[in-house]
């Protein structure tokens, strides 16, 4: 499963499943130490790991959508 970090507040991160939009709270101690909001995490059932490739892909897709919107003006 893959999750986007929606927000980090106190010692809790709100994660959003990027497939179905469901959300869950996770203690930041259970995440990689260098995570920030907007990071993408892969979860194998035991461990969360940063997924920088997925994050870059999503950033690229968003930029492309924004560019299309600009051209429609």
N, C-alpha and C positions, 0 to 999 in steps of 0.2 A: 504494500500500500504506500501511497505517497501523500504527504501532507504539506500544506503551506502554513508557515507560522503567521497567524493573523495578528497576534499581539502578545507581548510579554509584559506581565504586570506582577510586581512582587516576585514571588518564586514560582509563578505559574505561567505556562505558555498555552495559549489557545491555538489549537491546531485545526485546520480545515482540510478534510479529505478532498483532494483535487478532482476526484471522479464524481462523487455524489453530493458534495457540499456539507456533509455532516461535520459536526464540530465536537471536539473533546478537549478537556483540560489535562495537561501533563506537567508534573513537577519539573522544573528546569534542570534539576540534578540528574534526570533521566535522559537528557539531551546532550549532544556534543557541547563542550564548554564555550565555543565561539559562535553560537547561533545568534542570529538577529532576526527581527521581524522581516518578513518577505522571503526568508530562506525556504527551500524545499527540502523535505526530509523523506528518506525511504525508511520503511519500517518492515522488518522481517519477522515480526512476532515477538522479538526479544530486544532488539537494538535499533535505535534511530541513528541514521547516518546522513550527513549532508549529501545532497544530490545537486551538485553545481551544474551538471550538464542539463538537467531538467529545468533548473532556474534560468539558465541562459536561453534555452529554447522558448520558455514562456515570455521572457523579456523581449526576444526577437518577434514573437507573435504579436505581442501588445504593440510594439513599435510599428509593425506593418499595418495593424488595424488603425492605429492613430494616423498614420500617413494616408491611408485610404479615406478616412474621415476628413482630413485637411483638403484633399483633392476635390471632394464633393462640394466644397464651398464655392 
